[in-house]
Amino acid sequence: MPEITQIGTDRLRRHPLLPLQIFSYFYKVIKTTLSIIFIIGSAVHALSQKQLIFVYHGEVVARFTEGSHFEFKLKNGSKKEGFIVDLREFSMITSSDTIAFQSIAKMKGLKQKSVTRGIGGLFFFAGFGYVAVDQINAALGYGQKGWNQSDWNALILGGVGAAIIFIKPKYQRLKLGTMIRSIDYKSPYYQNPKY
């Protein structure tokens, strides 16, 4: 037996980096294995997460995942906000209550219609543009100096346009025909969550 121990210690003396190489090899194997397990676990977790979507004319207008914060106004007039804990087929379980999808009337976070914003922008630029051009003409001597009724009307038009653009309601009403669905990874509307 002393010979075997002697051979082992001689080998270590000749190759002092051998224990570090062995440790480094096992460290790489363990790190790679844990990375693969983490990636597979993340993929399974992402695929198992349900989403709450609001679909209007085949287009998803809003999307919530489990754990998302929401603010809704119900048809009975009460306001609900909190975090989504679980999504069922026709309802969601929140941090404070269970809400049926059919009872949701308004929600916070829907985008304002581009047509409305376009009309507001048109009024804004037309009103203030008219006043600017009229005042430049008056300064150059091509028109009457001062403010007349058409200038006041143009300012009012610009103010209405600014109100349409900048003042947004807190809750937007769900349009007639908006479908509210709880989906999983098998649905064509499903999107992988962004972390």
PASEBA-1860 file (N, C-alpha, C; in nm, 3 decimals):
! residues 195
1> MPEITQIG> 0.078/-0.120/0.000/0.000/0.000/0.000/0.082/0.127/0.000 ~ 0.194/0.133/0.068/0.270/0.256/0.066/0.313/0.294/-0.075 ~ 0.329/0.195/-0.164/0.371/0.226/-0.299/0.264/0.305/-0.375 ~ 0.136/0.267/-0.357/0.027/0.335/-0.428/0.017/0.480/-0.381 ~ 0.026/0.503/-0.253/0.022/0.637/-0.200/0.141/0.718/-0.249 ~ 0.255/0.651/-0.255/0.374/0.718/-0.303/0.358/0.759/-0.449 ~ 0.299/0.671/-0.529/0.279/0.703/-0.672/0.183/0.821/-0.684 ~ 0.073/0.823/-0.606/-0.025/0.932/-0.613/0.036/1.066/-0.574
9> TDRLRRHP> 0.117/1.067/-0.468/0.177/1.193/-0.427/0.286/1.238/-0.522 ~ 0.356/1.143/-0.582/0.456/1.181/-0.683/0.389/1.246/-0.803 ~ 0.277/1.191/-0.843/0.205/1.246/-0.958/0.156/1.388/-0.927 ~ 0.108/1.410/-0.806/0.064/1.543/-0.767/0.180/1.640/-0.762 ~ 0.296/1.591/-0.719/0.413/1.679/-0.714/0.456/1.720/-0.854 ~ 0.448/1.624/-0.947/0.489/1.656/-1.083/0.388/1.745/-1.154 ~ 0.258/1.731/-1.123/0.152/1.809/-1.187/0.071/1.883/-1.080 ~ 0.121/1.997/-1.032/0.052/2.066/-0.924/-0.083/2.125/-0.968
17> LLPLQIFS> -0.108/2.143/-1.100/-0.234/2.201/-1.148/-0.342/2.096/-1.169 ~ -0.311/1.970/-1.154/-0.409/1.865/-1.180/-0.535/1.878/-1.094 ~ -0.527/1.903/-0.963/-0.651/1.920/-0.886/-0.733/2.041/-0.933 ~ -0.667/2.148/-0.973/-0.740/2.264/-1.024/-0.807/2.234/-1.156 ~ -0.742/2.155/-1.241/-0.802/2.117/-1.369/-0.924/2.029/-1.347 ~ -0.914/1.938/-1.253/-1.029/1.851/-1.223/-1.144/1.934/-1.168 ~ -1.113/2.023/-1.076/-1.216/2.111/-1.020/-1.278/2.198/-1.129 ~ -1.196/2.253/-1.217/-1.244/2.338/-1.325/-1.336/2.260/-1.419
25> YFYKVIKT> -1.299/2.136/-1.449/-1.382/2.053/-1.537/-1.519/2.028/-1.473 ~ -1.521/1.987/-1.347/-1.648/1.961/-1.280/-1.730/2.088/-1.264 ~ -1.664/2.200/-1.241/-1.734/2.328/-1.231/-1.804/2.362/-1.363 ~ -1.736/2.342/-1.474/-1.796/2.368/-1.605/-1.913/2.275/-1.632 ~ -1.900/2.149/-1.597/-2.009/2.053/-1.619/-2.131/2.091/-1.535 ~ -2.109/2.126/-1.409/-2.220/2.164/-1.322/-2.284/2.293/-1.370 ~ -2.202/2.391/-1.408/-2.255/2.519/-1.457/-2.338/2.499/-1.585 ~ -2.290/2.419/-1.677/-2.364/2.392/-1.800/-2.494/2.319/-1.771
33> TLSIIFII> -2.490/2.221/-1.683/-2.611/2.145/-1.648/-2.714/2.236/-1.582 ~ -2.671/2.319/-1.488/-2.765/2.410/-1.423/-2.820/2.513/-1.521 ~ -2.740/2.559/-1.616/-2.788/2.654/-1.717/-2.896/2.590/-1.803 ~ -2.875/2.467/-1.845/-2.974/2.397/-1.927/-3.102/2.377/-1.848 ~ -3.092/2.339/-1.723/-3.211/2.320/-1.640/-3.285/2.452/-1.623 ~ -3.212/2.562/-1.602/-3.275/2.693/-1.588/-3.347/2.735/-1.716 ~ -3.284/2.715/-1.831/-3.345/2.754/-1.958/-3.471/2.671/-1.984 ~ -3.465/2.543/-1.960/-3.583/2.458/-1.980/-3.692/2.497/-1.882
41> GSAVHALS> -3.654/2.523/-1.757/-3.753/2.565/-1.658/-3.818/2.697/-1.694 ~ -3.739/2.791/-1.746/-3.796/2.920/-1.788/-3.891/2.903/-1.905 ~ -3.856/2.818/-1.999/-3.942/2.794/-2.115/-4.073/2.730/-2.071 ~ -4.066/2.635/-1.982/-4.188/2.570/-1.933/-4.274/2.670/-1.857 ~ -4.211/2.754/-1.777/-4.285/2.856/-1.703/-4.352/2.955/-1.798 ~ -4.281/2.997/-1.901/-4.338/3.092/-1.996/-4.453/3.029/-2.073 ~ -4.442/2.902/-2.104/-4.549/2.836/-2.178/-4.670/2.808/-2.091 ~ -4.651/2.799/-1.963/-4.763/2.765/-1.877/-4.840/2.887/-1.827
49> QKQLIFVY> -4.791/3.007/-1.856/-4.856/3.127/-1.805/-4.973/3.166/-1.895 ~ -5.087/3.189/-1.833/-5.206/3.231/-1.907/-5.205/3.382/-1.925 ~ -5.282/3.427/-2.026/-5.293/3.570/-2.053/-5.439/3.606/-2.067 ~ -5.472/3.728/-2.027/-5.605/3.784/-2.044/-5.596/3.883/-2.159 ~ -5.675/3.860/-2.265/-5.668/3.948/-2.381/-5.804/4.008/-2.409 ~ -5.802/4.128/-2.467/-5.922/4.197/-2.514/-5.909/4.207/-2.665 ~ -5.999/4.141/-2.738/-5.991/4.134/-2.884/-6.107/4.213/-2.944 ~ -6.073/4.304/-3.036/-6.174/4.382/-3.108/-6.144/4.371/-3.257
57> HGEVVARF> -6.237/4.317/-3.333/-6.221/4.296/-3.478/-6.094/4.217/-3.511 ~ -6.066/4.114/-3.432/-5.952/4.027/-3.459/-5.818/4.083/-3.418 ~ -5.816/4.199/-3.355/-5.691/4.261/-3.312/-5.690/4.272/-3.159 ~ -5.579/4.233/-3.099/-5.565/4.241/-2.954/-5.542/4.386/-2.916 ~ -5.635/4.443/-2.838/-5.623/4.584/-2.798/-5.563/4.598/-2.659 ~ -5.567/4.493/-2.578/-5.505/4.496/-2.445/-5.468/4.354/-2.405 ~ -5.362/4.342/-2.325/-5.313/4.211/-2.283/-5.263/4.221/-2.139 ~ -5.304/4.126/-2.056/-5.258/4.116/-1.919/-5.211/3.974/-1.893
65> TEGSHFEF> -5.108/3.958/-1.812/-5.063/3.825/-1.773/-5.086/3.807/-1.624 ~ -5.072/3.685/-1.578/-5.086/3.660/-1.436/-4.976/3.737/-1.363 ~ -5.015/3.811/-1.263/-4.921/3.896/-1.190/-4.923/4.040/-1.235 ~ -4.997/4.070/-1.342/-5.005/4.207/-1.392/-5.098/4.291/-1.306 ~ -5.071/4.422/-1.303/-5.158/4.516/-1.233/-5.266/4.563/-1.330 ~ -5.389/4.577/-1.281/-5.499/4.620/-1.367/-5.584/4.722/-1.293 ~ -5.661/4.799/-1.371/-5.763/4.889/-1.317/-5.884/4.880/-1.409 ~ -5.996/4.834/-1.354/-6.120/4.818/-1.430/-6.233/4.893/-1.361
73> KLKNGSKK> -6.332/4.928/-1.441/-6.457/4.979/-1.388/-6.564/4.879/-1.430 ~ -6.641/4.831/-1.334/-6.740/4.728/-1.362/-6.873/4.790/-1.404 ~ -6.962/4.705/-1.456/-7.092/4.754/-1.505/-7.179/4.806/-1.392 ~ -7.157/4.761/-1.269/-7.235/4.812/-1.156/-7.180/4.943/-1.102 ~ -7.073/4.997/-1.163/-7.018/5.127/-1.125/-6.900/5.120/-1.030 ~ -6.871/5.004/-0.974/-6.759/4.996/-0.880/-6.627/4.986/-0.956 ~ -6.522/5.035/-0.893/-6.389/5.032/-0.951/-6.309/4.922/-0.883 ~ -6.237/4.846/-0.961/-6.153/4.738/-0.909/-6.012/4.756/-0.961
81> EGFIVDLR> -5.917/4.737/-0.873/-5.777/4.737/-0.914/-5.701/4.641/-0.827 ~ -5.594/4.589/-0.879/-5.513/4.493/-0.805/-5.425/4.415/-0.899 ~ -5.386/4.296/-0.854/-5.300/4.210/-0.932/-5.374/4.083/-0.968 ~ -5.353/4.034/-1.089/-5.416/3.911/-1.134/-5.339/3.794/-1.074 ~ -5.410/3.711/-0.998/-5.348/3.595/-0.936/-5.364/3.471/-1.024 ~ -5.486/3.451/-1.075/-5.515/3.334/-1.158/-5.621/3.369/-1.261 ~ -5.611/3.310/-1.378/-5.710/3.332/-1.484/-5.787/3.203/-1.507 ~ -5.918/3.214/-1.505/-6.006/3.101/-1.534/-6.069/3.124/-1.670
89> EFSMITSS> -6.161/3.037/-1.710/-6.220/3.049/-1.842/-6.310/3.172/-1.856 ~ -6.391/3.202/-1.753/-6.484/3.314/-1.761/-6.464/3.417/-1.649 ~ -6.358/3.404/-1.572/-6.334/3.497/-1.463/-6.186/3.501/-1.430 ~ -6.151/3.599/-1.346/-6.013/3.608/-1.298/-6.015/3.625/-1.147 ~ -5.918/3.562/-1.085/-5.902/3.574/-0.941/-5.794/3.679/-0.920 ~ -5.829/3.781/-0.842/-5.735/3.891/-0.819/-5.687/3.886/-0.676 ~ -5.607/3.984/-0.640/-5.553/3.989/-0.505/-5.659/4.022/-0.402 ~ -5.777/4.070/-0.446/-5.880/4.107/-0.349/-6.019/4.051/-0.380
97> DTIAFQSI> -6.041/3.998/-0.502/-6.176/3.960/-0.541/-6.170/3.867/-0.662 ~ -6.285/3.811/-0.697/-6.301/3.736/-0.821/-6.390/3.818/-0.913 ~ -6.346/3.842/-1.035/-6.419/3.928/-1.128/-6.455/3.847/-1.252 ~ -6.585/3.845/-1.285/-6.631/3.781/-1.408/-6.600/3.872/-1.526 ~ -6.558/3.813/-1.636/-6.522/3.893/-1.753/-6.640/3.975/-1.805 ~ -6.760/3.919/-1.799/-6.877/3.988/-1.854/-6.917/4.110/-1.772 ~ -6.862/4.127/-1.652/-6.898/4.242/-1.569/-6.805/4.362/-1.592 ~ -6.703/4.348/-1.677/-6.609/4.458/-1.702/-6.669/4.552/-1.806
105> AKMKGLKQ> -6.679/4.682/-1.771/-6.736/4.781/-1.862/-6.629/4.872/-1.920 ~ -6.534/4.916/-1.836/-6.430/5.008/-1.879/-6.297/4.961/-1.823 ~ -6.191/5.003/-1.888/-6.059/4.967/-1.839/-5.962/5.082/-1.859 ~ -5.860/5.085/-1.778/-5.757/5.187/-1.789/-5.645/5.132/-1.876 ~ -5.597/5.214/-1.968/-5.482/5.174/-2.047/-5.510/5.151/-2.194 ~ -5.635/5.159/-2.238/-5.662/5.145/-2.382/-5.614/5.270/-2.454 ~ -5.567/5.253/-2.574/-5.520/5.367/-2.651/-5.639/5.446/-2.704 ~ -5.618/5.578/-2.714/-5.721/5.665/-2.770/-5.724/5.645/-2.920
113> KSVTRGIG> -5.841/5.658/-2.980/-5.854/5.638/-3.123/-5.767/5.736/-3.199 ~ -5.704/5.689/-3.305/-5.618/5.777/-3.384/-5.701/5.880/-3.461 ~ -5.828/5.846/-3.493/-5.914/5.940/-3.563/-5.943/6.061/-3.473 ~ -5.972/6.034/-3.347/-5.999/6.142/-3.252/-5.877/6.230/-3.235 ~ -5.761/6.167/-3.220/-5.638/6.246/-3.204/-5.607/6.323/-3.332 ~ -5.639/6.267/-3.447/-5.616/6.336/-3.574/-5.703/6.459/-3.589 ~ -5.829/6.446/-3.550/-5.920/6.562/-3.555/-5.876/6.668/-3.456 ~ -5.835/6.625/-3.336/-5.784/6.720/-3.237/-5.661/6.794/-3.287
121> GLFFFAGF> -5.570/6.722/-3.351/-5.451/6.785/-3.406/-5.484/6.882/-3.518 ~ -5.581/6.846/-3.601/-5.624/6.936/-3.709/-5.681/7.065/-3.651 ~ -5.770/7.054/-3.552/-5.827/7.173/-3.488/-5.718/7.259/-3.424 ~ -5.625/7.192/-3.354/-5.518/7.263/-3.284/-5.432/7.345/-3.381 ~ -5.383/7.280/-3.485/-5.295/7.350/-3.579/-5.370/7.451/-3.666 ~ -5.494/7.419/-3.701/-5.573/7.513/-3.783/-5.603/7.640/-3.704 ~ -5.646/7.624/-3.578/-5.681/7.740/-3.496/-5.563/7.829/-3.467 ~ -5.456/7.770/-3.412/-5.340/7.851/-3.377/-5.262/7.896/-3.501
129> GYVAVDQI> -5.266/7.818/-3.608/-5.202/7.858/-3.733/-5.270/7.979/-3.794 ~ -5.404/7.980/-3.790/-5.479/8.094/-3.843/-5.444/8.222/-3.767 ~ -5.440/8.211/-3.635/-5.407/8.329/-3.553/-5.265/8.376/-3.583 ~ -5.170/8.283/-3.596/-5.032/8.320/-3.624/-5.019/8.390/-3.760 ~ -5.083/8.333/-3.862/-5.076/8.394/-3.996/-5.144/8.531/-3.996 ~ -5.258/8.543/-3.929/-5.331/8.671/-3.925/-5.248/8.778/-3.854 ~ -5.181/8.741/-3.745/-5.100/8.838/-3.672/-4.973/8.876/-3.751 ~ -4.916/8.781/-3.824/-4.800/8.813/-3.908/-4.842/8.909/-4.019
137> NAALGYGQ> -4.959/8.882/-4.081/-5.009/8.972/-4.186/-5.035/9.112/-4.130 ~ -5.090/9.120/-4.009/-5.118/9.251/-3.948/-4.986/9.324/-3.917 ~ -4.884/9.248/-3.874/-4.755/9.310/-3.845/-4.686/9.361/-3.971 ~ -4.710/9.294/-4.084/-4.649/9.335/-4.210/-4.730/9.445/-4.281 ~ -4.850/9.475/-4.227/-4.932/9.582/-4.283/-5.033/9.537/-4.387 ~ -5.058/9.406/-4.398/-5.153/9.358/-4.496/-5.293/9.338/-4.441 ~ -5.315/9.356/-4.316/-5.447/9.336/-4.257/-5.471/9.434/-4.144 ~ -5.587/9.416/-4.077/-5.621/9.505/-3.966/-5.536/9.468/-3.845
145> KGWNQSDW> -5.495/9.570/-3.773/-5.419/9.545/-3.651/-5.516/9.512/-3.539 ~ -5.469/9.429/-3.444/-5.551/9.394/-3.328/-5.623/9.262/-3.348 ~ -5.714/9.237/-3.253/-5.787/9.111/-3.252/-5.931/9.136/-3.296 ~ -5.975/9.059/-3.393/-6.116/9.066/-3.433/-6.184/8.933/-3.396 ~ -6.309/8.919/-3.428/-6.387/8.802/-3.387/-6.333/8.673/-3.448 ~ -6.281/8.678/-3.569/-6.230/8.557/-3.633/-6.104/8.505/-3.559 ~ -6.025/8.595/-3.504/-5.909/8.552/-3.425/-5.952/8.480/-3.298 ~ -6.055/8.533/-3.231/-6.107/8.468/-3.110/-6.167/8.331/-3.143
153> NALILGGV> -6.237/8.321/-3.256/-6.294/8.192/-3.297/-6.183/8.091/-3.325 ~ -6.075/8.138/-3.389/-5.963/8.048/-3.418/-5.894/8.002/-3.289 ~ -5.881/8.091/-3.191/-5.823/8.052/-3.061/-5.909/7.948/-2.991 ~ -6.040/7.967/-2.998/-6.131/7.869/-2.937/-6.117/7.734/-3.007 ~ -6.108/7.736/-3.142/-6.089/7.612/-3.217/-5.959/7.543/-3.178 ~ -5.851/7.619/-3.164/-5.723/7.562/-3.121/-5.729/7.507/-2.980 ~ -5.801/7.574/-2.891/-5.818/7.524/-2.754/-5.896/7.395/-2.749 ~ -6.000/7.386/-2.833/-6.078/7.260/-2.839/-5.989/7.148/-2.891
161> GAAIIFIK> -5.908/7.177/-2.992/-5.815/7.075/-3.044/-5.716/7.030/-2.940 ~ -5.663/7.125/-2.863/-5.569/7.089/-2.756/-5.637/7.002/-2.651 ~ -5.761/7.035/-2.618/-5.835/6.954/-2.520/-5.856/6.812/-2.571 ~ -5.887/6.797/-2.699/-5.907/6.663/-2.756/-5.777/6.583/-2.752 ~ -5.666/6.649/-2.781/-5.537/6.579/-2.784/-5.488/6.544/-2.644 ~ -5.489/6.640/-2.553/-5.419/6.624/-2.426/-5.505/6.574/-2.311 ~ -5.635/6.596/-2.314/-5.721/6.550/-2.204/-5.778/6.415/-2.242 ~ -5.737/6.314/-2.168/-5.781/6.178/-2.196/-5.859/6.128/-2.076
169> PKYQRLKL> -5.966/6.054/-2.099/-6.037/5.998/-1.984/-5.954/5.889/-1.917 ~ -5.973/5.874/-1.786/-5.895/5.775/-1.712/-5.933/5.633/-1.756 ~ -6.060/5.607/-1.772/-6.108/5.476/-1.813/-6.171/5.486/-1.952 ~ -6.137/5.392/-2.039/-6.197/5.387/-2.172/-6.300/5.276/-2.176 ~ -6.413/5.304/-2.238/-6.521/5.207/-2.247/-6.482/5.098/-2.347 ~ -6.518/4.975/-2.311/-6.497/4.865/-2.405/-6.603/4.874/-2.514 ~ -6.561/4.867/-2.637/-6.654/4.880/-2.749/-6.742/4.757/-2.760 ~ -6.859/4.776/-2.817/-6.950/4.665/-2.839/-6.883/4.566/-2.934
177> GTMIRSID> -6.877/4.443/-2.897/-6.811/4.342/-2.978/-6.671/4.306/-2.932 ~ -6.625/4.369/-2.824/-6.493/4.335/-2.769/-6.504/4.203/-2.694 ~ -6.420/4.108/-2.733/-6.419/3.977/-2.667/-6.310/3.976/-2.561 ~ -6.343/3.923/-2.445/-6.246/3.909/-2.336/-6.221/3.760/-2.319 ~ -6.096/3.719/-2.334/-6.063/3.577/-2.330/-5.942/3.553/-2.240 ~ -5.944/3.436/-2.178/-5.828/3.386/-2.107/-5.764/3.281/-2.197 ~ -5.637/3.301/-2.235/-5.573/3.211/-2.330/-5.447/3.152/-2.270 ~ -5.401/3.043/-2.330/-5.272/2.985/-2.292/-5.183/2.977/-2.416
185> YKSPYYQN> -5.074/2.907/-2.407/-4.975/2.906/-2.514/-5.024/2.842/-2.644 ~ -5.137/2.772/-2.642/-5.188/2.708/-2.763/-5.264/2.805/-2.854 ~ -5.300/2.920/-2.803/-5.378/3.018/-2.878/-5.291/3.093/-2.978 ~ -5.347/3.128/-3.096/-5.269/3.208/-3.191/-5.246/3.351/-3.143 ~ -5.322/3.397/-3.044/-5.305/3.532/-2.990/-5.198/3.540/-2.882 ~ -5.146/3.425/-2.840/-5.050/3.421/-2.730/-4.919/3.488/-2.769 ~ -4.863/3.568/-2.678/-4.731/3.627/-2.696/-4.646/3.589/-2.576 ~ -4.522/3.559/-2.602/-4.431/3.526/-2.492/-4.413/3.650/-2.406
193> PKY> -4.420/3.633/-2.274/-4.403/3.750/-2.186/-4.263/3.807/-2.197 ~ -4.257/3.940/-2.185/-4.127/4.009/-2.191/-4.083/4.038/-2.049 ~ -3.968/3.987/-2.012/-3.919/4.005/-1.876/-3.824/4.120/-1.870
END
